[in-house]
C-alpha cells in the first residue's frame, strides 16, 4: 500500500475498556483485513490512564501504522443512550482541553519520535448548549500550544483537526473557516497545528459540496488533517418510511430534507415524523460505504468519490479513514457475517476508489 495514500479504518466501532481487550479485538479484525492497514485509534478516557503497553507491543509487532487518534467522544460511546452527550464536554469546558492534552500525550507515546499524526475533535459543541466561544477558542489555543510543545520535546508532530458535524456550532466547513478567522486562530492554522477533519456523511447531510468545502478551507488557510469516508442513507421521493425505521436510541441522527430547493433540518430522525413524505431525506447514520442501496434506500456514496476528487491534487495529502461505527444498529440487509468481514469489504472498496484516482 502506498504511503502517499494512507487509507485505514477507525476503531471507534470497538467497545473495549482495556488495552488487553482492545488488542484481542484488533487481532480478530486483522485476521481478515490486510496486514499493516493503518489504524485510527479511539481510546476512551478511562483507558488513557491505564497500562497501554499491550497495545504498544501489538502495534510494534504487527507494524501497524497509526493514522491518529479520534478524540471526539471522550467516553461511553457505546452506552445504550448517547445522543447529544457525545458532544460533551464541549470546547468551552476546560475538561475538553484536559482530555485532549491527555490523548495527545498518549498518541505521541504510541507514535514515538519522528511520528506525525492528528487528533480529531468535536466541532465546539452541540448548537443548543450554552457555549462561550471566546473560552472555547482560548482552550483550543492552549491545546494547540501544547501540541507544538510536544513536537519540540519529543520530535513527534501532532495536529488538532476539528470535524464539522450537523447540529453543532461548527456544522459546515464554511462555519469552521469563520470560526478561525473571526476568533483570531489564523496563526494556529498557518503553522498546521489546527486543521479540519472532513467527514463525507456530514457533508452530504448539510448538502455542502466537497469542492466548495475544500475551497472554503483553502481560502481560510486551513489544512485538512483527515478525510473520513462515510456514507448516509438517503430516501429519494420514496423509501421515507424505511428511513424513519432507522431511528434508534443510541446516537444522534440529524436529518435534512431537500424539497423544492429548500433544506429543512431536524435535530434527530424522530423529529421528522410529521414531515411530508417527499423530497430527498438524508440522516446521520454511518452506513457501509461500499453499498449504493440498502433495501428501498439509496446512500450518499457519491459524496465520497466527490471528496476524494476534490482533495486529490492537494500538496499536503490528508490521511484517509473509513469510519463506519454504527454496525450494531444497522438493519440486517446492511451487514455481512462478521464485523471483520464488513470492515474488509469497506476497505477493499475504498482502496479501489482511491487507487483509481491516482
N, C-alpha and C positions, 0 to 999 in steps of 0.2 A: 504494500500500500504506500502510495507516495506521501512523503512528509508534507508536500505542498497542499494536499487535500485535507488531511487531518479530520476524518469523519469518525464519530463514535456514538455512544449512547449514554443516557443519563440514568444513574442508579436510584433516582427518587421513586422508582416503581417498587423498590425493595423495602421491606419493613423491619429489617434487623435492628436490634437495640444494642448489640455489642460488636466489636471488631471481629471476634471469632465467628459469630453467626453471619456477619456480612461476608466474610471470606468464603464460608460454606455456600452461601447463595451465589456469590460471584463465580465460584468454581463450577456450579451447576449450569450457569449461563455460558461460561467459556468452554464447556464441554461441547457446545453446539455452535457458537459463533466463532469466526476466525480468531486465532491467537493474535495477540498484540493489537486487537481492536482498541482504539483509545476509549478511555472511560471518563465520563463526567460524574464526579462523586456527589452524592448528597449524604451528609453526616449530621444527624440530629444533634442539638446542643448537648444532650445527655451523653453522647459518645465522644464529643470533643475533648472532654477532660479525662477520658478513660485511657487504658493502655491500647495504643494503636499499633503496637509492634507486629501483631499478626497480619494486619493489613499491609504494613510497610514491607514485611518479608514477602508477602504474596505478590505485591506489585513488582518487587525486585526480581523474584524468582521467575515470574511469567513475562517479565519485560513489557508490562502493560503501561502504555503512556497515559498520563493524566491530562485531560483537556482542561481541567479546572475543577472548581467546586460550586455546586448550586447552593448558595447561601440565602435563598429566598424563603422557604419555610424554615423556621427555627426548630420546630419540634412537632410531634404529634400529627404528622401529615396524613397518617392513615387511621386516625380515630374514626369512630362511627359517624360523627358530625364534625366537619372542619369549617366549611363555609368561609365567612369573612375573617375568621381567626387566622387564616393563612397569611394575611397581610399585616399581622401584628406580632411583635411591636413594630410600629411604623417608624419612619426616619426622624420624626420629631421626638421620639423617646430615646434617651441615652442607652437603653437596653439593646436597641438595634445596633448601635455603633459598637457596643461592647462585644456582642455576639460576633459581629463581622470581623472585628480585630482578632478574636479568638480563632475564628475559622481561618483567617489569613495566616496566622502563625502555624496552624496545623497544616495548611496546604504547603507553605514554604518548607516545613519539615519533611513532608512526603515527597516534594519535588527535589529537594537538595540544591546545592549551589549550581548556578547556571540555568536553573529551571525558569520557565516563562509560561504563565497561565493566568486565568482570571477567575473572579468570583461574581456570579450573577446575583442580583439583589432585587428586592421589592421596589415597585415604582412609586416611592414615597409612602403610599398607604392607600387605603380604601377611601373613595371620594367623600363619603358622608362622615368620616371620622374627623374630629376636631384636631387638625394638624397645623402647627406653627411652621410655615415654610422657611422662615428665617432660621429657626432652630434646626429644622431638618437639613438645610444646606450647610449649616455650621457643623453638624455631625458628619455629613458626607465629606466635608473638607478634612475634618480630623482623621477620618478613616483613610482617606487618600494620602494624607501626610504620613500616616503610619505605614502604609504600603510602600511608599518611597523610602522610608527609613529601613524597612525590612530589606529592600533591594540593596541599600548601602551596607547593611550589616551582614547579609548572608549571600549576596550575589544572585538572589532569586528575584526575578522581576514579576510583579503581580499587578493586576488592574481590577477595578470595580466596574461591572457592567450593569447598568440599570435596564430592567426589562419592562417596557411599556405593556400594560395589560388593560383590557376593557374594564370600566367601572372604577379605575384608580385615578389618583391625582394626575399621574402621567399615563395617559391611556393611548397615546399615539407617539410616533417619533417626532412629529411637529411639536407636541407638548414637551417632550424631552429637550428639544432644541431651545424652546422658550425658557424652560427652567434653567438651563445652563447660561443663557445669555442674560436673562432677567435677574439672576441671583449671583452674578459675578463668579461663575465657576469655569470661565473660559480657560484659565491657566491650567486647571486640572485636566481639561480635555486636550489642551495643546501639548502637554507633556505625556499624554497617553495613559494617564492613571485612571481617569474617569472615561468610560466608554458606554456603548449601547449593546444590549443583547436583543436581537430581533427574532421574534417567535412568529412563524408563518401563520399559525392558527389565530393569533391575536390580530395580525394584520388583516386577515380575511374577515373576521368578525366586525372590525372597525371600518371595513371597506376602504382600507388605506393601500394604495398601490405600492408594490415593492420598489419600483423605480423612484416614485416620489419620496418614499421613506428614506432610501439611500441618499437621494439628493438633498433632502432636508438635513440629514445628519452631516453630510459633507459641507453644506453651507454654514453650519454652526461649528465646523472644525472638530466634530466628534467622530472618533474611530469606532468601528464595530468590533466588539470583542468576541462575540459568539453569535452564530446562527443556530436557532433551534428549529429543526424540521418537525413540524407538527401539522395536523390536519383537523378540521372541524366538520361535523355533519351539516349537511345543507339540504333544505327542502325547497324545491323549485316548483311552485304552483301545484304541488302535490306532495304527499308524504308528511303533511303538517301534524297529523295525528300520531304518526310514527315518531316524529321529533318530540312531541310532548311526552311520549312514553319513555324518553331517555332521562327524564327527571329522576334524581336520586338525592339522598340527604347529605352525602359526604362533602362534595365540593361545590363551589360556585359554578353556575352555568349561565353566564352572562349571554344575553340573546339579542341579536339585531334582526330587524325585519326591513328589507328594502322593498318598497311598494310605491309605484308611480313616481319614482325618482327621489323619494324621501325615506330617510332611515329613522326608524323608531327603535329605541334601545330599552331593554328591560334588564334589571339587575340580576334576575335569576329566571330560569326557564318557566317555573310555575306561574310567574307574574304575567306570562303571555297567554294564559288560559283564555282570556276573553278577547284576544286579538283576532281580527278576521283571518280566516284560513286562506290567505292569498299572499302573493309576493315571494321573495327569497328570504327564507329564515336560515340563520346560522347561529349555532350555540357553542359555548366554550366547553368542549369536551374533546380531549385529545384522542382521536380515533386513529387506527392503524394507517400509516402514511402510504402503504402500498395498495390500499383499497380505493377504487374510484366510486364504488357503490356499497352501501350496507342496506340490504333489503330495498325498500322503496326510497331510501335516502341517497342523495349524492354526497360527495365530500368536497372539501376545498383543496384537494391535492394539487390543482393547477397553481395555487399560490406558492407552493414550494418551488416549482420549476421557475416561476417568475422571480422569486427571491434569489435563487442561485444564479439566474441570468443577470440580475441587477448588480450582483456582487462579484461576478466572475472576473472583472477587469481591475478590481481593487489592488493597489500595490501591497497593502497590508492585509493579507488574506485571513479572515477570522476562522476560528475553529468551528467545525460543523458537528452538531449533536442531534441525534434523534431523541425526542423527548415525549414518548407516549407513556404516561404514568397511570392511566385510568383503566388498565386491562380488567381489574377486578369488578368494575361496574358496567362493562360493555355488554351488549347483547350477544348471545351465543354465536350468531352469524358473523360477528366481527372477530372472533377468536379462533385460534387453532388448538392443537392438542396440549401444548405446554407453553409457558411464558418464554422459555429459552427459544423455542421454535418460532414464536411470534416475533421476538426481537431479531432473530436471524433473518426472517423474511423482510422486515423493515430495513435492516442494514443492507441486505443484498439489493433491494430496490433503490435505496438512497445512493449506494455506491455506483450502480449502473447509471443513474441520472447524473451524478457528479462527473463520472468519468466521460460520459457522453458530451459534456460541455468543455472538456479540456482540449 
